[in-house]
Structure formats: structure tokens, C-alpha cells
């Protein structure tokens, strides 16, 4: 009886999948923070802009931007690498 072994997964594809998952998570959290900032802005517009509301909006926008920008770039990079692999027949 011959033992059949599974081929080792390609480390590049494994890493690419990890980056894709992190990029998706970063995009979701970034957009969630943007959405939260908009909601807090509307609340502030209705009841008045207190220092706490302004701080919350600015903080959500800064953290959302810090997460969203690299996540979008990484997401496009993963998609471009996958497209290039398909075009080259890998």
C-alpha cells in the first residue's frame, strides 16, 4: 500500500489569503467607523455639537481613515495578484 501525502500548500497563496482576510476586516471596520461618525454627526446636528460629540466624530474619522486606506490598497493588491496568476495560467 502506497501512502498518499497531501501536497504542501503554496506559502504565497496562504499569505495572500491572510492579507485578503485582513484587508476585508480593515475595510469593514473602517467603513463602520465612517458610518458611526455620520450617525454621531446627525445626532450632534439635531441636539447640538458638544465637545464629546465632536471628539467622537473626529476620532472615528481618524481611526477609520487609518484602517481604511491601507485595507483598500491591500485588497486591490490581492485582487491584482490573483488576476495576474489567472492570466499566466497558474
Backbone as XML, in Angstrom:
<?xml version="1.0"?>
<chain id="A" units="angstrom">
  <residue number="1" name="UNK">
    <atom name="N" x="0.840" y="-1.164" z="0.000"/>
    <atom name="CA" x="0.000" y="0.000" z="0.000"/>
    <atom name="C" x="0.895" y="1.240" z="0.000"/>
  </residue>
  <residue number="2" name="UNK">
    <atom name="N" x="0.590" y="2.174" z="-0.879"/>
    <atom name="CA" x="1.367" y="3.393" z="-1.020"/>
    <atom name="C" x="0.669" y="4.503" z="-0.243"/>
  </residue>
  <residue number="3" name="UNK">
    <atom name="N" x="1.448" y="5.183" z="0.575"/>
    <atom name="CA" x="0.891" y="6.287" z="1.348"/>
    <atom name="C" x="0.774" y="7.518" z="0.455"/>
  </residue>
  <residue number="4" name="UNK">
    <atom name="N" x="-0.387" y="8.099" z="0.469"/>
    <atom name="CA" x="-0.628" y="9.297" z="-0.321"/>
    <atom name="C" x="-0.513" y="10.499" z="0.614"/>
  </residue>
  <residue number="5" name="UNK">
    <atom name="N" x="0.357" y="11.412" z="0.236"/>
    <atom name="CA" x="0.529" y="12.602" z="1.063"/>
    <atom name="C" x="-0.086" y="13.799" z="0.346"/>
  </residue>
  <residue number="6" name="UNK">
    <atom name="N" x="-0.588" y="14.698" z="1.143"/>
    <atom name="CA" x="-1.134" y="15.929" z="0.578"/>
    <atom name="C" x="0.019" y="16.849" z="0.215"/>
  </residue>
  <residue number="7" name="UNK">
    <atom name="N" x="-0.109" y="17.507" z="-0.925"/>
    <atom name="CA" x="0.950" y="18.472" z="-1.263"/>
    <atom name="C" x="0.896" y="19.652" z="-0.296"/>
  </residue>
  <residue number="8" name="UNK">
    <atom name="N" x="2.060" y="20.195" z="-0.008"/>
    <atom name="CA" x="2.135" y="21.345" z="0.881"/>
    <atom name="C" x="1.463" y="22.532" z="0.213"/>
  </residue>
  <residue number="9" name="UNK">
    <atom name="N" x="0.685" y="23.308" z="0.970"/>
    <atom name="CA" x="0.066" y="24.490" z="0.363"/>
    <atom name="C" x="1.124" y="25.524" z="-0.020"/>
  </residue>
  <residue number="10" name="UNK">
    <atom name="N" x="0.861" y="26.219" z="-1.085"/>
    <atom name="CA" x="1.773" y="27.251" z="-1.558"/>
    <atom name="C" x="1.822" y="28.382" z="-0.526"/>
  </residue>
  <residue number="11" name="UNK">
    <atom name="N" x="2.992" y="28.675" z="0.036"/>
    <atom name="CA" x="3.066" y="29.717" z="1.073"/>
    <atom name="C" x="2.657" y="31.101" z="0.567"/>
  </residue>
  <residue number="12" name="UNK">
    <atom name="N" x="2.852" y="31.352" z="-0.717"/>
    <atom name="CA" x="2.445" y="32.643" z="-1.271"/>
    <atom name="C" x="0.921" y="32.755" z="-1.260"/>
  </residue>
  <residue number="13" name="UNK">
    <atom name="N" x="0.238" y="31.685" z="-1.633"/>
    <atom name="CA" x="-1.224" y="31.704" z="-1.645"/>
    <atom name="C" x="-1.784" y="31.776" z="-0.227"/>
  </residue>
  <residue number="14" name="UNK">
    <atom name="N" x="-1.109" y="31.113" z="0.705"/>
    <atom name="CA" x="-1.542" y="31.169" z="2.107"/>
    <atom name="C" x="-1.417" y="32.604" z="2.619"/>
  </residue>
  <residue number="15" name="UNK">
    <atom name="N" x="-0.290" y="33.234" z="2.353"/>
    <atom name="CA" x="-0.074" y="34.613" z="2.803"/>
    <atom name="C" x="-1.048" y="35.564" z="2.114"/>
  </residue>
  <residue number="16" name="UNK">
    <atom name="N" x="-1.301" y="35.335" z="0.839"/>
    <atom name="CA" x="-2.242" y="36.182" z="0.106"/>
    <atom name="C" x="-3.638" y="36.075" z="0.706"/>
  </residue>
  <residue number="17" name="UNK">
    <atom name="N" x="-4.039" y="34.886" z="1.104"/>
    <atom name="CA" x="-5.347" y="34.699" z="1.739"/>
    <atom name="C" x="-5.406" y="35.425" z="3.087"/>
  </residue>
  <residue number="18" name="UNK">
    <atom name="N" x="-4.304" y="35.398" z="3.830"/>
    <atom name="CA" x="-4.258" y="36.113" z="5.108"/>
    <atom name="C" x="-4.399" y="37.619" z="4.888"/>
  </residue>
  <residue number="19" name="UNK">
    <atom name="N" x="-3.695" y="38.135" z="3.917"/>
    <atom name="CA" x="-3.759" y="39.568" z="3.616"/>
    <atom name="C" x="-5.170" y="39.938" z="3.148"/>
  </residue>
  <residue number="20" name="UNK">
    <atom name="N" x="-5.781" y="39.070" z="2.353"/>
    <atom name="CA" x="-7.143" y="39.338" z="1.885"/>
    <atom name="C" x="-8.123" y="39.400" z="3.055"/>
  </residue>
  <residue number="21" name="UNK">
    <atom name="N" x="-7.982" y="38.475" z="4.016"/>
    <atom name="CA" x="-8.862" y="38.486" z="5.194"/>
    <atom name="C" x="-8.649" y="39.746" z="6.024"/>
  </residue>
  <residue number="22" name="UNK">
    <atom name="N" x="-7.399" y="40.131" z="6.231"/>
    <atom name="CA" x="-7.112" y="41.348" z="6.996"/>
    <atom name="C" x="-7.613" y="42.598" z="6.269"/>
  </residue>
  <residue number="23" name="UNK">
    <atom name="N" x="-7.465" y="42.620" z="4.949"/>
    <atom name="CA" x="-7.947" y="43.762" z="4.175"/>
    <atom name="C" x="-9.466" y="43.876" z="4.276"/>
  </residue>
  <residue number="24" name="UNK">
    <atom name="N" x="-10.152" y="42.756" z="4.192"/>
    <atom name="CA" x="-11.605" y="42.771" z="4.313"/>
    <atom name="C" x="-12.038" y="43.245" z="5.695"/>
  </residue>
  <residue number="25" name="UNK">
    <atom name="N" x="-11.362" y="42.759" z="6.722"/>
    <atom name="CA" x="-11.674" y="43.189" z="8.082"/>
    <atom name="C" x="-11.412" y="44.683" z="8.252"/>
  </residue>
  <residue number="26" name="UNK">
    <atom name="N" x="-10.284" y="45.165" z="7.744"/>
    <atom name="CA" x="-9.955" y="46.583" z="7.833"/>
    <atom name="C" x="-10.976" y="47.448" z="7.112"/>
  </residue>
  <residue number="27" name="UNK">
    <atom name="N" x="-11.437" y="46.983" z="5.954"/>
    <atom name="CA" x="-12.446" y="47.738" z="5.221"/>
    <atom name="C" x="-13.765" y="47.778" z="5.986"/>
  </residue>
  <residue number="28" name="UNK">
    <atom name="N" x="-14.164" y="46.652" z="6.526"/>
    <atom name="CA" x="-15.424" y="46.619" z="7.274"/>
    <atom name="C" x="-15.384" y="47.529" z="8.495"/>
  </residue>
  <residue number="29" name="UNK">
    <atom name="N" x="-14.297" y="47.447" z="9.251"/>
    <atom name="CA" x="-14.183" y="48.278" z="10.450"/>
    <atom name="C" x="-14.061" y="49.756" z="10.062"/>
  </residue>
  <residue number="30" name="UNK">
    <atom name="N" x="-13.286" y="50.056" z="9.025"/>
    <atom name="CA" x="-13.125" y="51.437" z="8.580"/>
    <atom name="C" x="-14.443" y="52.049" z="8.136"/>
  </residue>
  <residue number="31" name="UNK">
    <atom name="N" x="-15.186" y="51.324" z="7.307"/>
    <atom name="CA" x="-16.479" y="51.841" z="6.862"/>
    <atom name="C" x="-17.474" y="51.923" z="8.014"/>
  </residue>
  <residue number="32" name="UNK">
    <atom name="N" x="-17.390" y="50.991" z="8.950"/>
    <atom name="CA" x="-18.256" y="51.043" z="10.129"/>
    <atom name="C" x="-17.971" y="52.306" z="10.944"/>
  </residue>
  <residue number="33" name="UNK">
    <atom name="N" x="-16.704" y="52.634" z="11.110"/>
    <atom name="CA" x="-16.351" y="53.856" z="11.833"/>
    <atom name="C" x="-16.816" y="55.105" z="11.088"/>
  </residue>
  <residue number="34" name="UNK">
    <atom name="N" x="-16.691" y="55.098" z="9.763"/>
    <atom name="CA" x="-17.209" y="56.228" z="8.982"/>
    <atom name="C" x="-18.713" y="56.362" z="9.167"/>
  </residue>
  <residue number="35" name="UNK">
    <atom name="N" x="-19.417" y="55.241" z="9.084"/>
    <atom name="CA" x="-20.866" y="55.255" z="9.275"/>
    <atom name="C" x="-21.247" y="55.746" z="10.665"/>
  </residue>
  <residue number="36" name="UNK">
    <atom name="N" x="-20.501" y="55.285" z="11.666"/>
    <atom name="CA" x="-20.747" y="55.739" z="13.032"/>
    <atom name="C" x="-20.514" y="57.227" z="13.172"/>
  </residue>
  <residue number="37" name="UNK">
    <atom name="N" x="-19.484" y="57.743" z="12.509"/>
    <atom name="CA" x="-19.211" y="59.183" z="12.559"/>
    <atom name="C" x="-20.355" y="59.971" z="11.934"/>
  </residue>
  <residue number="38" name="UNK">
    <atom name="N" x="-20.924" y="59.448" z="10.854"/>
    <atom name="CA" x="-22.056" y="60.126" z="10.216"/>
    <atom name="C" x="-23.264" y="60.136" z="11.143"/>
  </residue>
  <residue number="39" name="UNK">
    <atom name="N" x="-23.534" y="59.014" z="11.789"/>
    <atom name="CA" x="-24.665" y="58.939" z="12.718"/>
    <atom name="C" x="-24.466" y="59.916" z="13.873"/>
  </residue>
  <residue number="40" name="UNK">
    <atom name="N" x="-23.269" y="59.932" z="14.441"/>
    <atom name="CA" x="-22.994" y="60.854" z="15.544"/>
    <atom name="C" x="-23.081" y="62.302" z="15.061"/>
  </residue>
  <residue number="41" name="UNK">
    <atom name="N" x="-22.667" y="62.564" z="13.826"/>
    <atom name="CA" x="-22.791" y="63.911" z="13.276"/>
    <atom name="C" x="-24.258" y="64.340" z="13.199"/>
  </residue>
  <residue number="42" name="UNK">
    <atom name="N" x="-25.109" y="63.448" z="12.713"/>
    <atom name="CA" x="-26.539" y="63.762" z="12.619"/>
    <atom name="C" x="-27.115" y="64.011" z="14.013"/>
  </residue>
  <residue number="43" name="UNK">
    <atom name="N" x="-26.724" y="63.171" z="14.971"/>
    <atom name="CA" x="-27.179" y="63.379" z="16.347"/>
    <atom name="C" x="-26.698" y="64.739" z="16.847"/>
  </residue>
  <residue number="44" name="UNK">
    <atom name="N" x="-25.455" y="65.060" z="16.599"/>
    <atom name="CA" x="-24.920" y="66.354" z="17.012"/>
    <atom name="C" x="-25.617" y="67.507" z="16.327"/>
  </residue>
  <residue number="45" name="UNK">
    <atom name="N" x="-25.965" y="67.337" z="15.072"/>
    <atom name="CA" x="-26.677" y="68.374" z="14.333"/>
    <atom name="C" x="-28.053" y="68.634" z="14.952"/>
  </residue>
  <residue number="46" name="UNK">
    <atom name="N" x="-28.685" y="67.546" z="15.419"/>
    <atom name="CA" x="-30.031" y="67.670" z="15.985"/>
    <atom name="C" x="-29.989" y="68.241" z="17.404"/>
  </residue>
  <residue number="47" name="UNK">
    <atom name="N" x="-29.115" y="67.712" z="18.247"/>
    <atom name="CA" x="-29.132" y="68.128" z="19.662"/>
    <atom name="C" x="-28.068" y="69.164" z="20.005"/>
  </residue>
  <residue number="48" name="UNK">
    <atom name="N" x="-27.171" y="69.404" z="19.099"/>
    <atom name="CA" x="-26.101" y="70.370" z="19.356"/>
    <atom name="C" x="-24.758" y="69.662" z="19.481"/>
  </residue>
  <residue number="49" name="UNK">
    <atom name="N" x="-23.723" y="70.337" z="18.988"/>
    <atom name="CA" x="-22.386" y="69.755" z="18.978"/>
    <atom name="C" x="-21.677" y="70.049" z="20.292"/>
  </residue>
  <residue number="50" name="UNK">
    <atom name="N" x="-21.654" y="69.060" z="21.159"/>
    <atom name="CA" x="-20.913" y="69.176" z="22.409"/>
    <atom name="C" x="-19.468" y="68.757" z="22.144"/>
  </residue>
  <residue number="51" name="UNK">
    <atom name="N" x="-18.556" y="69.093" z="23.035"/>
    <atom name="CA" x="-17.163" y="68.648" z="22.842"/>
    <atom name="C" x="-17.040" y="67.122" z="22.733"/>
  </residue>
  <residue number="52" name="UNK">
    <atom name="N" x="-17.850" y="66.381" z="23.465"/>
    <atom name="CA" x="-17.789" y="64.915" z="23.396"/>
    <atom name="C" x="-18.223" y="64.401" z="22.021"/>
  </residue>
  <residue number="53" name="UNK">
    <atom name="N" x="-19.247" y="65.009" z="21.452"/>
    <atom name="CA" x="-19.726" y="64.588" z="20.130"/>
    <atom name="C" x="-18.679" y="64.907" z="19.065"/>
  </residue>
  <residue number="54" name="UNK">
    <atom name="N" x="-18.109" y="66.087" z="19.134"/>
    <atom name="CA" x="-17.081" y="66.472" z="18.159"/>
    <atom name="C" x="-15.866" y="65.555" z="18.267"/>
  </residue>
  <residue number="55" name="UNK">
    <atom name="N" x="-15.449" y="65.267" z="19.499"/>
    <atom name="CA" x="-14.306" y="64.371" z="19.707"/>
    <atom name="C" x="-14.600" y="62.981" z="19.160"/>
  </residue>
  <residue number="56" name="UNK">
    <atom name="N" x="-15.813" y="62.495" z="19.369"/>
    <atom name="CA" x="-16.193" y="61.175" z="18.860"/>
    <atom name="C" x="-16.160" y="61.142" z="17.338"/>
  </residue>
  <residue number="57" name="UNK">
    <atom name="N" x="-16.685" y="62.170" z="16.707"/>
    <atom name="CA" x="-16.697" y="62.228" z="15.240"/>
    <atom name="C" x="-15.276" y="62.255" z="14.692"/>
  </residue>
  <residue number="58" name="UNK">
    <atom name="N" x="-14.446" y="63.130" z="15.237"/>
    <atom name="CA" x="-13.075" y="63.273" z="14.737"/>
    <atom name="C" x="-12.277" y="61.987" z="14.973"/>
  </residue>
  <residue number="59" name="UNK">
    <atom name="N" x="-12.434" y="61.395" z="16.140"/>
    <atom name="CA" x="-11.716" y="60.154" z="16.443"/>
    <atom name="C" x="-12.139" y="59.028" z="15.508"/>
  </residue>
  <residue number="60" name="UNK">
    <atom name="N" x="-13.439" y="58.899" z="15.288"/>
    <atom name="CA" x="-13.930" y="57.851" z="14.387"/>
    <atom name="C" x="-13.411" y="58.066" z="12.969"/>
  </residue>
  <residue number="61" name="UNK">
    <atom name="N" x="-13.357" y="59.313" z="12.520"/>
    <atom name="CA" x="-12.863" y="59.596" z="11.169"/>
    <atom name="C" x="-11.364" y="59.309" z="11.048"/>
  </residue>
  <residue number="62" name="UNK">
    <atom name="N" x="-10.602" y="59.668" z="12.064"/>
    <atom name="CA" x="-9.152" y="59.432" z="12.017"/>
    <atom name="C" x="-8.844" y="57.939" z="12.040"/>
  </residue>
  <residue number="63" name="UNK">
    <atom name="N" x="-9.450" y="57.218" z="12.973"/>
    <atom name="CA" x="-9.185" y="55.778" z="13.063"/>
    <atom name="C" x="-9.723" y="55.070" z="11.823"/>
  </residue>
  <residue number="64" name="UNK">
    <atom name="N" x="-10.903" y="55.470" z="11.357"/>
    <atom name="CA" x="-11.460" y="54.875" z="10.138"/>
    <atom name="C" x="-10.557" y="55.079" z="8.940"/>
  </residue>
  <residue number="65" name="UNK">
    <atom name="N" x="-10.005" y="56.268" z="8.811"/>
    <atom name="CA" x="-9.086" y="56.552" z="7.696"/>
    <atom name="C" x="-7.804" y="55.739" z="7.812"/>
  </residue>
  <residue number="66" name="UNK">
    <atom name="N" x="-7.284" y="55.646" z="9.035"/>
    <atom name="CA" x="-6.039" y="54.896" z="9.255"/>
    <atom name="C" x="-6.221" y="53.414" z="8.942"/>
  </residue>
  <residue number="67" name="UNK">
    <atom name="N" x="-7.402" y="52.890" z="9.159"/>
    <atom name="CA" x="-7.664" y="51.483" z="8.846"/>
    <atom name="C" x="-8.056" y="51.291" z="7.385"/>
  </residue>
  <residue number="68" name="UNK">
    <atom name="N" x="-8.860" y="52.192" z="6.876"/>
    <atom name="CA" x="-9.446" y="52.001" z="5.559"/>
    <atom name="C" x="-8.446" y="52.181" z="4.420"/>
  </residue>
  <residue number="69" name="UNK">
    <atom name="N" x="-7.604" y="53.173" z="4.494"/>
    <atom name="CA" x="-6.677" y="53.445" z="3.378"/>
    <atom name="C" x="-5.772" y="52.251" z="3.065"/>
  </residue>
  <residue number="70" name="UNK">
    <atom name="N" x="-5.037" y="51.711" z="4.035"/>
    <atom name="CA" x="-4.186" y="50.567" z="3.694"/>
    <atom name="C" x="-4.996" y="49.312" z="3.368"/>
  </residue>
  <residue number="71" name="UNK">
    <atom name="N" x="-6.183" y="49.173" z="3.953"/>
    <atom name="CA" x="-7.008" y="47.995" z="3.668"/>
    <atom name="C" x="-7.485" y="48.010" z="2.219"/>
  </residue>
  <residue number="72" name="UNK">
    <atom name="N" x="-7.844" y="49.172" z="1.714"/>
    <atom name="CA" x="-8.276" y="49.265" z="0.317"/>
    <atom name="C" x="-7.112" y="48.949" z="-0.617"/>
  </residue>
  <residue number="73" name="UNK">
    <atom name="N" x="-5.942" y="49.499" z="-0.327"/>
    <atom name="CA" x="-4.759" y="49.242" z="-1.159"/>
    <atom name="C" x="-4.399" y="47.753" z="-1.136"/>
  </residue>
  <residue number="74" name="UNK">
    <atom name="N" x="-4.409" y="47.154" z="0.049"/>
    <atom name="CA" x="-4.084" y="45.725" z="0.159"/>
    <atom name="C" x="-5.117" y="44.872" z="-0.568"/>
  </residue>
  <residue number="75" name="UNK">
    <atom name="N" x="-6.382" y="45.242" z="-0.488"/>
    <atom name="CA" x="-7.424" y="44.495" z="-1.196"/>
    <atom name="C" x="-7.219" y="44.530" z="-2.700"/>
  </residue>
  <residue number="76" name="UNK">
    <atom name="N" x="-6.896" y="45.715" z="-3.230"/>
    <atom name="CA" x="-6.617" y="45.813" z="-4.665"/>
    <atom name="C" x="-5.360" y="45.029" z="-5.044"/>
  </residue>
  <residue number="77" name="UNK">
    <atom name="N" x="-4.357" y="45.037" z="-4.186"/>
    <atom name="CA" x="-3.126" y="44.299" z="-4.475"/>
    <atom name="C" x="-3.391" y="42.796" z="-4.543"/>
  </residue>
  <residue number="78" name="UNK">
    <atom name="N" x="-4.188" y="42.286" z="-3.629"/>
    <atom name="CA" x="-4.519" y="40.853" z="-3.633"/>
    <atom name="C" x="-5.291" y="40.500" z="-4.896"/>
  </residue>
  <residue number="79" name="UNK">
    <atom name="N" x="-6.253" y="41.342" z="-5.260"/>
    <atom name="CA" x="-7.041" y="41.078" z="-6.473"/>
    <atom name="C" x="-6.169" y="41.134" z="-7.720"/>
  </residue>
  <residue number="80" name="UNK">
    <atom name="N" x="-5.228" y="42.077" z="-7.766"/>
    <atom name="CA" x="-4.333" y="42.188" z="-8.922"/>
    <atom name="C" x="-3.411" y="40.981" z="-9.015"/>
  </residue>
  <residue number="81" name="UNK">
    <atom name="N" x="-2.916" y="40.508" z="-7.881"/>
    <atom name="CA" x="-2.047" y="39.330" z="-7.892"/>
    <atom name="C" x="-2.815" y="38.094" z="-8.345"/>
  </residue>
  <residue number="82" name="UNK">
    <atom name="N" x="-4.044" y="37.944" z="-7.890"/>
    <atom name="CA" x="-4.859" y="36.795" z="-8.308"/>
    <atom name="C" x="-5.169" y="36.876" z="-9.798"/>
  </residue>
  <residue number="83" name="UNK">
    <atom name="N" x="-5.468" y="38.078" z="-10.287"/>
    <atom name="CA" x="-5.749" y="38.255" z="-11.711"/>
    <atom name="C" x="-4.513" y="37.926" z="-12.553"/>
  </residue>
  <residue number="84" name="UNK">
    <atom name="N" x="-3.352" y="38.368" z="-12.088"/>
    <atom name="CA" x="-2.116" y="38.071" z="-12.825"/>
    <atom name="C" x="-1.844" y="36.570" z="-12.847"/>
  </residue>
  <residue number="85" name="UNK">
    <atom name="N" x="-2.093" y="35.888" z="-11.732"/>
    <atom name="CA" x="-1.917" y="34.432" z="-11.709"/>
    <atom name="C" x="-2.841" y="33.750" z="-12.717"/>
  </residue>
  <residue number="86" name="UNK">
    <atom name="N" x="-4.093" y="34.210" z="-12.778"/>
    <atom name="CA" x="-5.048" y="33.619" z="-13.737"/>
    <atom name="C" x="-4.595" y="33.851" z="-15.160"/>
  </residue>
  <residue number="87" name="UNK">
    <atom name="N" x="-4.125" y="35.068" z="-15.455"/>
    <atom name="CA" x="-3.693" y="35.393" z="-16.811"/>
    <atom name="C" x="-2.475" y="34.574" z="-17.229"/>
  </residue>
  <residue number="88" name="UNK">
    <atom name="N" x="-1.631" y="34.252" z="-16.279"/>
    <atom name="CA" x="-0.427" y="33.465" z="-16.593"/>
    <atom name="C" x="-0.672" y="31.971" z="-16.478"/>
  </residue>
  <residue number="89" name="UNK">
    <atom name="N" x="-1.889" y="31.589" z="-16.113"/>
    <atom name="CA" x="-2.252" y="30.175" z="-16.070"/>
    <atom name="C" x="-1.737" y="29.434" z="-14.858"/>
  </residue>
  <residue number="90" name="UNK">
    <atom name="N" x="-1.571" y="30.116" z="-13.759"/>
    <atom name="CA" x="-1.080" y="29.462" z="-12.542"/>
    <atom name="C" x="-2.226" y="29.016" z="-11.694"/>
  </residue>
</chain>
